[in-house]
């Protein structure tokens, strides 16, 4: 699966640089918060909570064009809905691993300065 969805990226290009930067930062903040919620749900054996958090990551990822992260989140969502959490730790780790390269790719794609 491609890291980014070119169609979504093309649609987002109508936004100005400041809006794109804000969108990428909001996406990162949201995914990190959802991952924390998913970890808590997993520790509590709350499959529904894992699935709900993964669903939110999937939606946010799809809306910003982060296709690969969305695909992993979709797998985690399916596992949560099925109540099958044995593979959840690895899927969570996969999302965490893919988040940084995804952010780098988004910043590069939109020509955003990565330093504040």
N, C-alpha and C positions, 0 to 999 in steps of 0.2 A: 504494500500500500504506500502511496506517495505521502510524504511528510505533510505537504500542504495541498489544498484544493484550489487550483488556479481559477476556477469559475467564481468562487466566493471572493478570492483576492481581487479579481478584476472588478467585482461589484463594490468592494470596499474602497477602491481607489478614488471614488468620488469625494470621500472625506478628506479634509485637510490634514496636514501633518500633525497638528496638535491633537485633533480628534483621533487620528490613528494611534498616536502615542498613548493617549488616555485609554483607548480601547484595548491595546495590548497590555497595558499595566493593569487594567481592571480584570482582564482575562486571567493574568498570572495570579493576582490576589485572590480571585474567586476559586481558581483551581486549587491553590494551596489551602484555602479554607475548607474546601470540600474534601480534599485528601485527609485533612485532620479529622473531619467529621466521620469519614469512612473508616479511619483507623479506630476511632472510638466505637463505632457501630460493630466493627469486626471483633474487637476485644470483648464486647458484650454479647457476641453471637447474634446480633441483630441483622439478619439477612435483608430484611426490608429496608433498613437504614443504609446498608451498603448499596443496595440497588438504587435507592433514591439519590444518594450522593453521586453515584456513577452516572445516573441519568442527567443530573445537572452538569457534570463535567462534559458529558457527551454533547449536550445542547450548546453549551458555551463554546466548545471546540468547533462544532459544526458552523456556528454563526461567525466565527473568526477565520475559518478555513484551515483549522488544525486537524486535518483529516486522520492522521495516524493516531493522535491522542484520542480522537473521537472513536476510532475503531477499537482501541484497547478499552476505553470506558464502556463501550457497548457490550463487549465481552463480560466485563465486570458487572454491568447492570443485569445481563441475562443470568449470570451466576447468582446474583443476589435475589432476583425474582424467583429462581428455581430453588432457593434455599441451599445451594451448593457452594460453600465458602472455602473448600479445601484449596482451591487455586487462587483465591482472592489475594493473599499476600504477594504472590508473584505478579499479578496484574497491577496491583497498587505500585509495586516497585517499578514495573514497566512504565507506568504513567509518569512516575517521578523521574525516571531516566530520560524519557522522551520530552519532558517539559522544557528543559534548558535548550536543546537543539531546536525545538520548535520556536521558542522565543527568539533565538538568534536568527532563524530563517525568516520569521515574521518581520523583525527589525530590518533585516537586509532587504527583504522583498519590498518593504515600504520606504526604504532609504532613511530609516530613523536612526539618529545618533544614539548609541547605546550607553553613553555616559551622561550623567546628570550634572 
